[in-house]
Amino acid sequence: MRLGRISLTAFTWLVAILFVFPLIWMVLTAFKQEADAYTDPPRLFFTPTLDQFAGVFERGFLPYLANSGFVTVVSTLAVLVLGIPAAYALSLAPVKGTKNALGFFLSTKMLPIVAAIIPLYVISQNVQLLDNVWALIILYTAMNLPLAVWMMRSFFLEVPKEMIEAARVDGATLPTLLSRIVLPVVAPGIAATALICVIFSWTEFFYAINLTAARAGTVPVFLSGFITSEGLYWAQLSAAALLASLPVMIVGWIAQNHLVRGLSMGAVK
């Protein structure tokens, strides 16, 4: 029995190392000189340097980072503002046609984004939103809203109906009911939904590369600039990828408790 537990633990650690190995290798490569990143076999022992990070900032990383941060924060807030009332209406105050509405929300995720890029490009051009962060904010809000509504609806269904009925008997209005009764109960679920929206918005590439140019480019667009006719600059690309990943990793680490609680709220009925 003891040998079995040791073997299972060793196997678990091995699987975990395999999963995080690409991240570990990216971190190591980010601190190498460009010549050290191309050695065969790979060089495990080297003199760390910050030259690649300096090169990333010299290439104008900060404006792309600011664009990504602004688009991600504003679109996530818009999703929550629109999604919370919709999820409440579809769960705790359902009306005729609720199932049709849920089906409509789900159907919007079935269209391949490549099929919509030409009309979206034409619309953005006609309303003068090409190379504008607000075009990405509108698209990311529309992209994340259906998923957010479905997720938050499952969290709202966990709220005891007796609690809501008692608040109504006490004369609570709808804004009071939402802000003081319902939202504190489903806060972990909302935090999990917000984090997923943040990840999707931060990492989205297809819309950003096709609808932005010089002014509104995001971090994924910046990373694509390291793919040149001369080949890949592995060390500098790894440094840029590490800097691009840090904000999401920090947010995820801070919100990990809420994320685990939120994703497990609607798992068991």
Order of alpha helices (4+ residues) and beta strands (2+ residues): alpha-alpha-alpha-alpha-alpha-alpha-alpha-alpha-alpha-alpha-beta-beta-alpha-alpha
